[in-house]
């Protein structure tokens, strides 16, 4: 729900309001319904608005509360804002709007940085204290809403999008070699706080950063799910877990109906989105709008799963829209999708979500999506091999089943100047696995995937592609209370029935068995998975462009082999290796880098 921006100065100068205005304007697609900039000496805040809660101008941002001496910009939705508002009114607070932004301001005044622990929702925000000059930045527990940072001596800027920060100017746009290593190892994921650019960082999920007027900073991680068995759950049977999972998800779906505009569902035809539709139907929702996207087959691979989404739409009588993408739209959509990426994301699903979001935005402003269930409930095929692996082999086995390629293989792909004498991606995994709160290898892998990989791939993908069309996506499987429950669930119940076993059991009687028992599907975009014709030429143009040659990321001999045989070389999880490199280059060139 919007884009936020700002600048904080520590050098005695006033904030550069013009730069903040440029940064804010660069996010107009995230917030097409309104905009504003507020400046107070060394601090300036910017906002682009997507109207979802309190459609009046009373909900406009930046929001200033002169009585409390606070100003704020906020992106996201606090689903329990009405309950918090009632609690705060009991403490004597008076409200001038019906927005969750004002609830955030009052909550901050009441509880300080601890306000985030009261919020149920997705959010990134900045609060400026007029009297002290302190600015507080916060991000939700699962990193559903982004927040990028660009720091230079005497100044910090922030925005909901990395390219928006570039519009402000004076950013170090050199490639971060460690981030490049992550990109080539983790399916384009660059874990926070890094990004592919040296001069831009991102606030990690579940983090509050307090920036004082003199530039000193305090960073606090306020939440981390414990992937271990809880003593209070010791007596729970498989049936008890099934019922608990269903009820927790039901609450999560209900929470995400909070809006002053209609809410639809991205219906892929898989279990996760189908279950959301079923639970909404049980909540009494009628005339629910659902949307599915499909593509023409290519390379012998089908491009749609309409047969499953049709079953769900018919079962619940939804107002369903099938969107079969005309092949003529595909090539232009690749460049439009790359333009919408806050960071380079290699998944071909991005194009699907971009095209789907374009159509959905013509009908609704908010949709629920099934993202996150696989990472939270062990739905992927790399999880079973990790069950029972001794901790001394945990990092090695995780790298074997998940990462794109071994560290040593990068020497045959990257030019020597980009090679590192150590393996930072493996070191990152080892450090994450060593944190307390996940004793078993599978638990550690699920924690890493749900708090890092999920944040900077599927969740970011959906946020970027939906917000490119002024559409807000909500993800009930990432309700933090649901995630905590899933983290505590015994691994054998999650791994049962080929993965997500406890969710499949919970879905019985809610959605048709044909959807529960179907083979696991993906969001196919065959024309990109199998590069040929104009798509291959687009890739060739990008990687052979003089700008790419001057940048010198990849070896000429490797590139020559890939262009001669573009569809054979794939990563461990099946991604096209040439597309991975080309996507990064196209993203950089799109930004004039």
Secondary structure, 3 states (H helix, E strand, C coil): CCEEEEEEECCCCCCCHHHHHHHHHCCCCCCECEEEEEEECCEEEEEEECCCCCCCHHHCCCEEECCCCEEEEEEEEECCHHHHHHHHHHCCCCCCCCCHHHHHHHHHHHHHHHHHHHCCEEEEEEEEECCCCCEEEEECCCCCCCCEEEEECCEEEEECCHHHHHHHCCCCCCECHHHHHHHHHCCCCCCCCCCCECCCEECCCCEEEEECCCCCEEEEECCCCCCCCCHHHCCCCHHHHHHHHHHHHHHHHHHCCCCCCCEEEECCCCHHHHHHHHHHHHCCCCCCEEEEEECCCECCECCCCHHHHHHHHHHHCCEEEEEECCHHHHHHHHHHHHHHCCCCCCCCHHHHHHHHHHHHCCCCCEEECCCCHHHHCCCCCCCHHHCCCCHHHHHHHHHHHHCCCCHHHHHHCECHHHCCCCCHHHHHHHHHHHCCCCCCHHHHHHHHHHHHHCHHHHHHHHHHHHHCCCCEEECHHHCHHHHHHHHHCCHHHHHHHHCCHHHHHHHECCECHHHHCCCCCCCCCHHHHCCCHHHHHHHHHHHHCHHHHHHCCECHHHHHHHHHCCCCCECCCCCEHHHHHHHHHHHHHHCCC
